[in-house]
Amino acid sequence: MPRTSERSEATGNFLTSIWEEVIVATINVKSQDFEAIISQGGIVLVDFWAEWCGPCRAFAPVFEKLSQKYPEVVFAKVDTESERDLAGAAAITSIPTLMVFRVGILLYREAGALPEGALQQLVEQVQALNMEEVRNHIAKETGTTVEG
């Protein structure tokens, strides 16, 4: 499908508004893309899930809804069945598991489905973080410099 900017001007405002409504706000992540996505800068939420998981299916609409509310945030999904190596490398033992990264730094990791209000509050807290303070804290605790 063409991107919004590549559409013909002849489509008009009506089709433009329909097109913008059908854009999927979450992305499915494969093992080979994971590092690039979390390191690209900005905030990235990653939902590790599986089709057979009831709590994962219950959390999916909440994750999707918030992805539409916060278009500046990347909402990524990793299917633990098809991406077993990635799930293993991330030490996923329970699903759903949510990880939150900002400028490549893991800030949150927790198993369990969050209600909408809690997920929204988490996004807002991560947005409000002073990342220079976070980097300094990590450097002090680990004795290393943190990029990002």
Backbone as ProteinMPNN parsed JSONL, in Angstrom:
{"seq_chain_A": "MPRTSERSEATGNFLTSIWEEVIVATINVKSQDFEAIISQGGIVLVDFWAEWCGPCRAFAPVFEKLSQKYPEVVFAKVDTESERDLAGAAAITSIPTLMVFRVGILLYREAGALPEGALQQLVEQVQALNMEEVRNHIAKETGTTVEG", "coords_chain_A": {"N_chain_A": [[0.842, -1.183, 0.0], [0.462, 2.268, -0.696], [2.213, 4.896, 0.99], [0.863, 7.579, 2.986], [1.777, 10.071, 1.975], [2.303, 9.406, -0.633], [-0.036, 9.009, -1.977], [-2.447, 9.766, -4.478], [-3.505, 13.085, -5.177], [-6.068, 13.2, -6.064], [-7.65, 11.577, -4.525], [-8.948, 12.859, -2.456], [-10.285, 14.444, 0.56], [-12.048, 12.769, 2.007], [-11.318, 10.045, 1.472], [-8.718, 10.247, 2.353], [-9.043, 10.63, 5.13], [-10.204, 8.177, 5.792], [-8.098, 6.429, 5.079], [-6.117, 7.21, 6.949], [-7.303, 6.34, 9.299], [-7.157, 3.565, 9.133], [-4.54, 2.841, 9.43], [-2.31, 0.734, 10.978], [-1.317, 0.789, 14.311], [0.43, -0.662, 15.861], [3.426, -2.661, 15.647], [4.701, -5.717, 14.323], [7.389, -7.563, 15.488], [10.359, -9.053, 14.398], [13.062, -11.31, 15.14], [15.483, -10.459, 13.906], [15.081, -7.74, 13.664], [14.741, -6.637, 16.154], [16.774, -5.423, 17.856], [17.463, -3.123, 16.385], [15.045, -1.743, 16.431], [14.559, -1.199, 19.182], [16.729, 0.374, 19.702], [16.52, 2.65, 18.214], [15.943, 5.106, 19.224], [13.854, 7.321, 21.122], [10.728, 6.219, 22.624], [9.939, 2.852, 23.199], [7.623, 0.35, 23.452], [7.358, -3.038, 24.168], [5.496, -5.851, 23.641], [5.459, -9.063, 24.605], [3.947, -11.94, 23.526], [1.507, -14.601, 22.924], [-0.577, -16.467, 20.708], [-2.262, -18.419, 21.886], [-2.564, -17.578, 24.477], [-4.639, -16.49, 26.954], [-4.642, -14.13, 28.745], [-2.943, -12.562, 27.167], [-4.46, -12.135, 24.858], [-6.49, -10.641, 26.006], [-5.106, -8.356, 26.75], [-4.261, -7.295, 24.347], [-6.172, -5.512, 22.922], [-6.056, -3.269, 24.607], [-3.363, -2.51, 24.427], [-3.255, -1.897, 21.692], [-5.122, 0.234, 21.572], [-3.864, 2.218, 23.156], [-1.634, 2.585, 21.584], [-2.62, 4.012, 19.479], [-3.314, 6.34, 20.735], [-0.87, 7.391, 21.48], [0.969, 8.176, 19.152], [3.628, 8.884, 18.786], [5.107, 7.081, 20.126], [6.621, 3.895, 19.879], [4.906, 0.943, 19.54], [5.426, -2.272, 19.894], [5.114, -5.726, 19.007], [5.904, -9.014, 19.95], [5.661, -12.194, 18.867], [5.85, -14.913, 20.759], [5.792, -17.571, 20.036], [6.499, -17.784, 17.318], [8.872, -16.451, 17.39], [10.871, -17.735, 19.004], [13.633, -17.825, 19.651], [14.236, -15.124, 20.125], [12.499, -14.612, 22.274], [13.654, -16.333, 24.132], [16.233, -15.199, 24.36], [15.516, -12.814, 25.522], [14.795, -13.704, 27.938], [12.135, -14.465, 28.528], [9.709, -15.777, 30.507], [7.115, -15.821, 31.322], [3.968, -14.895, 29.935], [1.545, -12.401, 29.095], [4.474, -10.391, 28.659], [5.701, -7.226, 29.296], [7.967, -4.909, 28.033], [9.708, -1.851, 28.367], [11.479, 0.523, 26.629], [13.658, 3.317, 26.377], [15.407, 5.394, 24.309], [16.981, 3.136, 23.798], [17.487, 2.091, 26.333], [16.573, -0.178, 28.774], [13.811, 0.282, 30.722], [11.625, -0.725, 32.034], [10.204, -3.812, 32.92], [7.971, -6.321, 33.049], [5.87, -9.047, 33.826], [2.524, -9.884, 32.944], [-0.803, -8.655, 32.306], [-1.534, -5.324, 31.858], [-4.007, -3.008, 33.021], [-5.816, -0.499, 31.11], [-5.557, 2.153, 32.219], [-3.295, 1.905, 33.873], [-1.322, 1.262, 31.982], [-1.334, 3.576, 30.43], [-0.495, 5.423, 32.359], [2.086, 4.433, 32.807], [3.307, 4.929, 30.288], [3.215, 7.74, 30.297], [4.829, 8.289, 32.522], [7.307, 7.339, 31.63], [7.702, 9.053, 29.485], [8.095, 11.415, 30.877], [10.522, 11.123, 32.136], [13.821, 12.187, 33.001], [16.31, 11.62, 31.006], [19.028, 12.028, 31.121], [19.56, 12.022, 33.84], [18.843, 9.366, 34.338], [20.817, 7.978, 32.832], [23.106, 8.852, 34.235], [22.605, 7.724, 36.761], [22.643, 4.975, 36.146], [25.297, 4.759, 35.268], [26.645, 5.387, 37.634], [25.829, 3.261, 39.276], [26.768, 1.009, 37.896], [29.312, 1.589, 37.07], [29.905, 2.143, 34.458], [29.63, 3.775, 31.246], [26.655, 4.971, 29.751], [25.228, 4.812, 26.633], [23.155, 6.775, 24.398]], "CA_chain_A": [[0.0, 0.0, 0.0], [1.264, 3.492, -0.697], [2.202, 5.723, 2.2], [-0.045, 8.713, 2.875], [2.343, 11.118, 1.128], [2.419, 8.934, -1.999], [-1.367, 8.898, -2.565], [-2.838, 10.791, -5.441], [-4.313, 14.187, -4.652], [-7.439, 12.989, -6.521], [-8.414, 10.763, -3.577], [-9.79, 13.753, -1.677], [-10.225, 14.397, 2.018], [-12.801, 11.638, 2.54], [-10.47, 8.855, 1.437], [-7.557, 10.51, 3.201], [-9.398, 10.367, 6.522], [-10.371, 6.729, 5.942], [-6.754, 5.85, 5.044], [-5.429, 7.482, 8.201], [-7.923, 5.556, 10.353], [-6.846, 2.143, 9.041], [-3.124, 2.598, 9.676], [-2.111, -0.046, 12.193], [-0.414, 1.533, 15.164], [1.436, -1.544, 16.438], [4.233, -3.372, 14.657], [5.17, -7.045, 14.7], [8.847, -7.53, 15.453], [11.1, -10.298, 14.178], [14.352, -11.342, 15.85], [16.528, -9.681, 13.229], [14.771, -6.312, 13.737], [14.506, -6.218, 17.538], [17.81, -4.499, 18.352], [17.338, -1.849, 15.665], [13.826, -1.056, 16.864], [14.686, -0.656, 20.54], [17.858, 1.31, 19.736], [16.307, 3.757, 17.269], [15.671, 6.357, 19.923], [12.461, 7.442, 21.51], [10.156, 5.232, 23.532], [9.471, 1.627, 22.55], [6.988, -0.649, 24.307], [7.374, -4.345, 23.509], [4.582, -6.826, 24.22], [5.75, -10.455, 24.263], [2.642, -12.572, 23.6], [1.263, -15.794, 22.105], [-1.975, -16.604, 20.284], [-3.008, -19.287, 22.791], [-2.541, -16.986, 25.822], [-5.828, -15.703, 27.266], [-4.302, -12.772, 29.185], [-2.363, -11.827, 26.032], [-5.583, -11.717, 24.009], [-7.207, -9.596, 26.73], [-4.259, -7.17, 26.779], [-4.038, -6.804, 22.981], [-6.927, -4.298, 22.577], [-5.554, -2.166, 25.436], [-2.095, -2.133, 23.813], [-3.588, -1.267, 20.414], [-5.786, 1.519, 21.838], [-2.868, 3.198, 23.605], [-0.73, 2.876, 20.465], [-3.264, 5.049, 18.682], [-3.309, 7.566, 21.53], [0.51, 7.881, 21.553], [1.612, 7.813, 17.879], [5.067, 9.152, 18.851], [5.702, 5.942, 20.822], [6.563, 2.652, 19.117], [4.262, -0.177, 20.216], [5.878, -3.447, 19.158], [4.632, -7.004, 19.513], [6.741, -10.16, 19.612], [4.968, -13.476, 19.011], [6.85, -15.801, 21.362], [5.76, -18.866, 19.355], [7.261, -17.716, 16.065], [10.173, -15.836, 17.678], [11.337, -18.429, 20.208], [15.007, -17.424, 19.978], [14.167, -13.782, 20.703], [11.88, -14.752, 23.596], [14.668, -16.935, 24.992], [17.286, -14.214, 24.605], [14.949, -11.806, 26.418], [14.467, -14.416, 29.18], [10.688, -14.432, 28.741], [9.231, -17.011, 31.139], [5.666, -15.678, 31.462], [3.395, -13.944, 28.988], [2.297, -11.371, 28.399], [5.519, -9.619, 29.335], [5.87, -5.915, 28.693], [9.238, -4.22, 28.238], [9.692, -0.478, 27.886], [12.804, 1.073, 26.365], [13.754, 4.695, 25.897], [16.732, 5.543, 23.699], [17.702, 1.873, 23.912], [17.7, 1.695, 27.727], [15.434, -0.89, 29.358], [13.338, 1.002, 31.902], [10.53, -1.451, 32.672], [10.011, -5.188, 32.456], [7.041, -6.948, 33.984], [4.907, -9.996, 33.266], [1.137, -9.632, 33.32], [-1.553, -7.705, 31.491], [-1.871, -4.08, 32.554], [-5.233, -2.322, 32.591], [-5.551, 0.677, 30.285], [-5.082, 3.285, 33.019], [-1.928, 1.643, 34.323], [-0.437, 1.357, 30.822], [-1.242, 4.998, 30.091], [0.347, 6.051, 33.38], [3.458, 3.999, 32.54], [3.798, 5.692, 29.128], [3.427, 9.123, 30.71], [5.99, 8.336, 33.41], [8.511, 7.173, 30.814], [7.859, 10.305, 28.737], [8.522, 12.48, 31.784], [11.847, 10.856, 32.691], [15.006, 12.922, 32.588], [17.193, 10.522, 30.614], [20.398, 12.313, 31.574], [19.605, 11.501, 35.205], [18.824, 7.901, 34.246], [22.155, 7.557, 32.409], [24.032, 9.086, 35.349], [22.314, 6.73, 37.79], [23.16, 3.684, 35.665], [26.754, 4.852, 35.278], [27.084, 5.337, 39.03], [25.573, 1.912, 39.807], [27.509, -0.028, 37.175], [30.674, 2.01, 36.778], [30.059, 2.216, 33.018], [28.945, 4.861, 30.555], [25.486, 4.506, 29.015], [24.969, 5.555, 25.399], [21.742, 6.995, 24.069]], "C_chain_A": [[0.884, 1.243, 0.0], [1.158, 4.212, 0.635], [1.308, 6.93, 1.939], [0.484, 9.761, 1.9], [2.424, 10.701, -0.336], [1.065, 8.812, -2.697], [-1.636, 10.041, -3.517], [-3.691, 11.859, -4.776], [-5.779, 13.994, -5.017], [-8.277, 12.189, -5.528], [-9.309, 11.611, -2.697], [-9.688, 13.534, -0.186], [-10.936, 13.198, 2.606], [-11.942, 10.381, 2.581], [-9.226, 9.03, 2.284], [-7.879, 10.191, 4.649], [-9.627, 8.881, 6.757], [-9.001, 6.062, 5.987], [-6.052, 6.011, 6.379], [-6.026, 6.682, 9.355], [-7.51, 4.098, 10.313], [-5.364, 1.84, 9.237], [-2.974, 1.871, 11.007], [-1.026, 0.626, 13.023], [0.637, 0.651, 15.834], [2.213, -2.223, 15.313], [4.628, -4.74, 15.207], [6.675, -7.084, 14.482], [9.406, -8.932, 15.286], [12.455, -10.182, 14.874], [15.385, -10.42, 15.228], [16.298, -8.18, 13.322], [14.733, -5.766, 15.158], [15.508, -5.166, 18.007], [17.7, -3.132, 17.686], [16.128, -1.055, 16.148], [14.001, -0.45, 18.246], [15.788, 0.389, 20.635], [17.634, 2.558, 18.902], [16.109, 5.107, 17.938], [14.19, 6.436, 20.245], [12.031, 6.323, 22.441], [9.623, 4.058, 22.732], [8.889, 0.712, 23.617], [6.957, -1.949, 23.529], [6.503, -5.307, 24.304], [4.972, -8.209, 23.704], [4.469, -11.241, 24.53], [2.624, -13.887, 22.819], [-0.235, -15.896, 21.841], [-2.819, -17.376, 21.294], [-3.199, -18.694, 24.192], [-3.756, -16.085, 26.046], [-5.522, -14.296, 27.748], [-3.68, -11.922, 28.065], [-3.468, -11.297, 25.128], [-6.387, -10.606, 24.685], [-6.429, -8.278, 26.719], [-4.126, -6.522, 25.397], [-4.867, -5.562, 22.635], [-6.489, -3.064, 23.386], [-4.273, -1.62, 24.817], [-2.35, -1.378, 22.508], [-4.21, 0.115, 20.626], [-4.777, 2.58, 22.256], [-1.88, 3.534, 22.487], [-1.317, 3.952, 19.569], [-3.273, 6.388, 19.418], [-1.927, 8.217, 21.565], [1.268, 7.501, 20.261], [3.118, 8.062, 17.868], [5.828, 8.028, 19.533], [5.576, 4.716, 19.929], [5.96, 1.568, 20.009], [4.551, -1.419, 19.383], [5.364, -4.72, 19.825], [5.574, -8.105, 19.035], [5.94, -11.422, 19.908], [5.997, -14.497, 19.505], [6.86, -17.186, 20.73], [6.604, -18.843, 18.084], [8.649, -17.12, 16.262], [10.746, -16.413, 18.972], [12.751, -18.017, 20.617], [15.032, -16.043, 20.642], [13.568, -13.835, 22.11], [12.872, -15.361, 24.585], [15.771, -15.95, 25.35], [16.814, -13.122, 25.558], [14.525, -12.41, 27.753], [12.987, -14.316, 29.536], [10.248, -15.781, 29.303], [7.727, -16.99, 31.366], [5.188, -14.669, 30.435], [1.982, -13.594, 29.43], [3.384, -10.776, 29.296], [5.676, -8.32, 28.564], [7.245, -5.379, 29.054], [9.09, -2.815, 27.681], [11.128, 0.015, 27.799], [12.658, 2.548, 26.011], [15.205, 4.916, 25.514], [17.592, 4.298, 23.947], [17.926, 1.37, 25.324], [16.428, 1.028, 28.254], [15.054, -0.212, 30.672], [12.295, 0.219, 32.69], [10.452, -2.837, 32.057], [9.134, -5.872, 33.49], [6.123, -7.898, 33.23], [3.522, -9.638, 33.771], [0.514, -8.562, 32.446], [-1.92, -6.485, 32.323], [-3.235, -3.566, 32.101], [-4.869, -1.028, 31.856], [-4.983, 1.853, 31.076], [-3.651, 3.119, 33.474], [-0.939, 1.747, 33.161], [-0.261, 2.815, 30.413], [-0.338, 5.725, 31.084], [1.813, 5.683, 33.17], [4.052, 4.79, 31.377], [4.115, 7.126, 29.541], [4.626, 9.268, 31.648], [7.29, 8.211, 32.622], [8.762, 8.437, 29.996], [8.448, 11.406, 29.61], [9.934, 12.28, 32.341], [12.908, 11.795, 32.136], [16.066, 11.861, 32.28], [18.647, 10.778, 30.994], [20.572, 11.806, 33.006], [19.621, 9.975, 35.222], [20.201, 7.379, 33.87], [23.178, 7.715, 33.537], [23.835, 8.067, 36.46], [22.87, 5.356, 37.392], [24.682, 3.675, 35.711], [27.299, 4.733, 36.698], [26.95, 3.919, 39.597], [26.472, 0.85, 39.178], [28.965, 0.321, 36.913], [30.958, 2.066, 35.281], [29.307, 3.413, 32.467], [27.807, 4.287, 29.75], [25.272, 5.417, 27.817], [23.498, 5.818, 25.259], [21.24, 8.321, 24.413]], "O_chain_A": [[1.94, 1.258, 0.633], [0.135, 4.142, 1.316], [1.03, 7.259, 0.786], [-0.275, 10.285, 1.085], [2.597, 11.557, -1.204], [1.021, 8.538, -3.896], [-1.108, 11.142, -3.364], [-4.509, 11.557, -3.907], [-6.654, 14.558, -4.359], [-9.498, 12.127, -5.673], [-10.341, 11.127, -2.232], [-9.084, 12.566, 0.277], [-10.48, 12.651, 3.61], [-11.85, 9.726, 3.619], [-8.731, 8.067, 2.871], [-7.081, 9.55, 5.333], [-9.278, 8.371, 7.821], [-8.761, 5.214, 6.846], [-5.458, 5.061, 6.89], [-5.311, 6.374, 10.308], [-7.507, 3.439, 11.353], [-4.976, 0.672, 9.211], [-3.456, 2.341, 12.038], [0.037, 0.983, 12.516], [1.64, 1.166, 16.328], [1.731, -2.345, 14.187], [4.859, -4.897, 16.406], [7.173, -6.689, 13.428], [8.975, -9.873, 15.952], [12.927, -9.081, 15.158], [16.08, -9.687, 15.932], [17.226, -7.407, 13.083], [14.695, -4.55, 15.348], [15.105, -4.116, 18.509], [17.83, -2.102, 18.348], [16.188, 0.17, 16.258], [13.627, 0.702, 18.462], [15.782, 1.208, 21.555], [18.488, 3.445, 18.888], [16.11, 6.139, 17.268], [13.38, 5.692, 19.691], [12.856, 5.581, 22.973], [8.946, 4.236, 21.719], [9.574, 0.341, 24.571], [6.573, -1.966, 22.36], [6.742, -5.548, 25.488], [4.835, -8.496, 22.515], [3.954, -11.213, 25.647], [3.592, -14.239, 22.144], [-1.053, -15.462, 22.653], [-3.973, -17.021, 21.532], [-3.927, -19.263, 25.005], [-3.887, -15.042, 25.406], [-6.086, -13.34, 27.215], [-3.872, -10.707, 28.026], [-3.42, -10.15, 24.684], [-6.91, -9.723, 24.005], [-7.03, -7.204, 26.682], [-3.902, -5.315, 25.302], [-4.303, -4.614, 22.088], [-6.553, -1.941, 22.886], [-4.11, -0.406, 24.695], [-1.733, -0.344, 22.252], [-3.856, 1.064, 19.927], [-4.825, 3.711, 21.772], [-1.348, 4.643, 22.445], [-0.575, 4.723, 18.961], [-3.244, 7.446, 18.79], [-1.814, 9.438, 21.668], [2.112, 6.605, 20.281], [3.821, 7.506, 17.023], [7.059, 8.017, 19.522], [4.542, 4.516, 19.292], [6.456, 1.312, 21.106], [3.991, -1.597, 18.302], [5.202, -4.779, 21.044], [5.988, -8.13, 17.875], [5.583, -11.687, 21.056], [6.897, -14.893, 18.766], [7.843, -17.913, 20.872], [7.344, -19.789, 17.813], [9.513, -17.266, 15.398], [11.063, -15.68, 19.909], [13.032, -17.876, 21.807], [15.766, -15.826, 21.607], [14.066, -13.182, 23.026], [12.925, -14.952, 25.745], [16.194, -15.872, 26.503], [17.611, -12.566, 26.315], [13.963, -11.718, 28.602], [12.63, -14.109, 30.695], [10.399, -16.81, 28.644], [7.123, -18.042, 31.582], [5.892, -13.716, 30.101], [1.304, -14.401, 30.066], [3.23, -10.675, 30.513], [5.77, -8.316, 27.337], [7.644, -5.387, 30.218], [8.437, -2.604, 26.659], [11.891, -0.064, 28.763], [11.661, 2.966, 25.422], [16.116, 4.657, 26.301], [18.777, 4.401, 24.265], [18.512, 0.301, 25.497], [15.341, 1.603, 28.186], [15.853, -0.137, 31.605], [12.1, 0.468, 33.88], [10.609, -3.015, 30.849], [9.505, -5.989, 34.658], [5.659, -7.59, 32.132], [3.364, -9.148, 34.889], [1.197, -7.684, 31.919], [-2.547, -6.609, 33.375], [-3.58, -3.676, 30.924], [-3.749, -0.532, 31.973], [-4.02, 2.483, 30.637], [-2.875, 4.074, 33.465], [0.165, 2.263, 33.336], [0.848, 3.237, 30.084], [0.489, 6.548, 30.69], [2.691, 6.529, 33.336], [5.182, 5.269, 31.47], [5.16, 7.665, 29.177], [5.356, 10.257, 31.575], [8.264, 8.904, 32.916], [9.911, 8.849, 29.832], [9.216, 12.238, 29.127], [10.48, 13.192, 32.961], [12.892, 12.149, 30.957], [16.648, 11.276, 33.194], [19.415, 9.832, 31.17], [21.606, 11.23, 33.345], [20.328, 9.364, 36.023], [20.707, 6.45, 34.499], [24.006, 6.834, 33.767], [24.812, 7.594, 37.041], [23.488, 4.668, 38.204], [25.287, 2.695, 36.144], [28.299, 4.055, 36.931], [27.834, 3.436, 40.304], [26.889, -0.095, 39.848], [29.764, -0.551, 36.573], [32.119, 2.041, 34.872], [28.453, 3.99, 33.14], [27.955, 3.235, 29.128], [25.151, 6.633, 27.96], [22.677, 5.175, 25.913], [20.068, 8.616, 24.181]]}, "name": "protein", "num_of_chains": 1, "seq": "MPRTSERSEATGNFLTSIWEEVIVATINVKSQDFEAIISQGGIVLVDFWAEWCGPCRAFAPVFEKLSQKYPEVVFAKVDTESERDLAGAAAITSIPTLMVFRVGILLYREAGALPEGALQQLVEQVQALNMEEVRNHIAKETGTTVEG"}
